[in-house]
Structures are given as C-alpha cells and as structure tokens.
Amino acid sequence: MSPRREQCVGMTDAALGNIVGAAYDAVAFGDAAQAMIEAMASGVEAAFGAVLRGLGWMDGDTKARALLKLSQVTRRVGAPDGPSFYPGFDVLPGLLLESTLRKNAYDVNNSIASIGKQPDKTAWQMTADTVNAYYNVSVLTGRLRILERRDRRTQAEEREEIVL
C-alpha cells in the first residue's frame, strides 16, 4: 500500500471507524465465524464460572458477587447491530479538512452530552475491525479480569491470571 493510501485509510478508520468496521465485518466475518466465536466465548464463560465455584479460598458472598458479575458481562463479537453510526454527521465530499474538523466537533459534543448520564451499555469502545480485548468496569464489558487473591496460609499476596 502506498504511504498516501495508508494515510487515507488510517484517517478514515480513525474518524469513521464504526463504518469501516461494519464494512470489514460484512466481508471478512460471516455468520459461521460469529457462531463459532459466540460458542467459544460461552465455553470460556462457563469454564470461568466453574473455576469460580470451585475456589476454596473465596467465601460464599464474594463468590456469589463474582458469579453475578460474570453473568452481567456483555460480549462484543463481530460488529455493532444496526446502522446507528454517527447520527447527524455527514462527510463533506472533497473537503477533507472541513470534514475532519466537523467530526472532531461532533465527537466533543457527544462527549459533553454524555456527562452525568449513565454509561451506554450498547456503545462499542473499539471498532469491529480492531482485534483486541478489554474490560470496562462501568458497563461490565469485555474480557475477564485478573483476579487478585490473598493466600490465607502464607498471607502472601499473589496475582493469578485465569487463562481459559
């Protein structure tokens, strides 16, 4: 890819990533892949739940809260449902600078409008073409966290990452 093309693709993905991600999803991520990933994620959640239920060092109340949190995790696989990308924003064909400035203002206005409101649990924190995992405590979204525990016999603190 030429440097100019890379720059244009990068700018478009940065400004309109949900649209780019949806287009990528439509071409590169079909229904079979969606079903396979959903089944894998269900298996990971089930295995993690089994691990939680089997932890002898965790008391019953903490275990119940952990299992409740696990049941509230929102999975993001594929692309967001529905074409609700950037409502009220239009790209101005042939006017890169103006469109970029308008998109920046659009993002700032949306951020300001969200102050004091409950987090939008349907909003994606990264685009569909971004391969990654994350955890957002305010909406219980993403990957499973690293558990911290204290070994009561030795009183030593230990970090244990559950890899499933």
N, C-alpha and C positions, 0 to 999 in steps of 0.2 A: 504494500500500500504506500502511496506517495505521502511525503510529510504533510502536504496541504490537505490531502484526503483524510489522513489520520487526525489532523487538527479539526476538520469539519465534523467528522464522526464523533470525536471527543466532545466538542462543544454542543452538538445536538444531543448526545447522550446525557451530558451534564444538565442541560436546560430542560429537555423533554424526555427524560429517562423512562417514564412510565409508558409513553407511546412507543419508544424504541423497544422497550422490554416486552410489550404486548406483541409487537411485530415479530420479535425474536421468538417468543413463546409459540406463536401461531405456526412458525416454520420449523422450529427445532425441538419442540416439546409437545408431543401428541398425547392423546388420551391414554395410550398404553403406558407411556412414561409416567403420566400423572398417577395412574392407578398403582403402578409399581412403587413409586415414591411414597404414596399415601399408605400402602401396606407396610413398607419398611418403617415409616415413622410410627405407625400403630404398634409394630413389633418392638421398637425402641421404647416407646412409652410403656407398653405392657411389661417389658423386662425391667425398666427402671422402677415401676410400681412394685414388682416382685422383690427387687433389691431393697426398696424402702421398707416393705412389710417385713422383711427378714432381718433388719438391722436390730441386733440385740442391745446396742448401746443407746438407742433412741427411745425416749419414753413415749407412751401411748398418745398423749396430747400433741406432741411435736410431730409424731408420725402421721396422725390424722390431719394436721395442718399441711404437712408436706404432700400428702396424697390429694388433699383438696386443691392445693396449688397445681399439682400435676394435672388434675382433671380440668383446670381452667386455662392451660396453655393453648394458645392459638397457633395453629400450623399455617405456614405460608409456603405453598408449593405451586409452581407454575407462575401465573400472572394474576393480578387482582381481577375480581369479577366485575364485569360491566365497564363501559367506556366513560367513566366519570372523571377522566383526566383533565385537569386544568380548566374547569368550567369558567367561562367568561374571559379566557385568554385566547387571543388569536395571533398567530405568527404573521408578520407583515412580509410577504414575499419580496425578495430583493433588498430588504432593509435589515441587514444583519445587526448593526449597532442598535438601531431603534428597537428591534425585536428582543435583543439581549437585555437592554435597559428596561423594557416593559416587563420582561419575565422576572428580572430581579425585583422590580417594584411589586409585581404580583406575589412573589414568594414572601417578601417582607410584610405585605398587607395581610396575607394569610396567617403568618406567624403572629402578628399583632392581634388579629381577630381571635386567635386561639387562646390568648392569655385569660386565665381564670376559668376556662372551660374544662370539662372532663376530657381526658385523652380519647382520641378517636381510635377505637379498637380495630376498626377496619382499615386504617391507613397503613400502608406498607412503608417501612423505614429504608428500604433499598429497592432498586429496580429489579424486574423479573429476570433480566439478563445478567445480574450480578450473582455469582456463585459464592455464597458465604453463609454464615450462621451468626445469629446474635441473640441477645437476651435484653428485653426491655421490661424492667420491673413494673413500670406504671401500667402496662397492659398485659403482662404475663405472656409475652410473645417470644418465640424463637427457641433457641437451644436450651438444653438442660444445664443448669449451673453446676459449678464445682461446689461440692459440699465441704464444709469445714466441720471438724469434729474434735472433741477432746477425749482422749483415752483416759478413762477413769482410773485404771490401774497404775499408769505411769504419770498421769497429769501432764503429759507432753502434748502440745498442740500439733495436729497433723492435718495436712490437706490431702484429701482423697478425691481424685477425679474419677467419676464413673464414666467409663468408656464402653458403650454398647454397640 
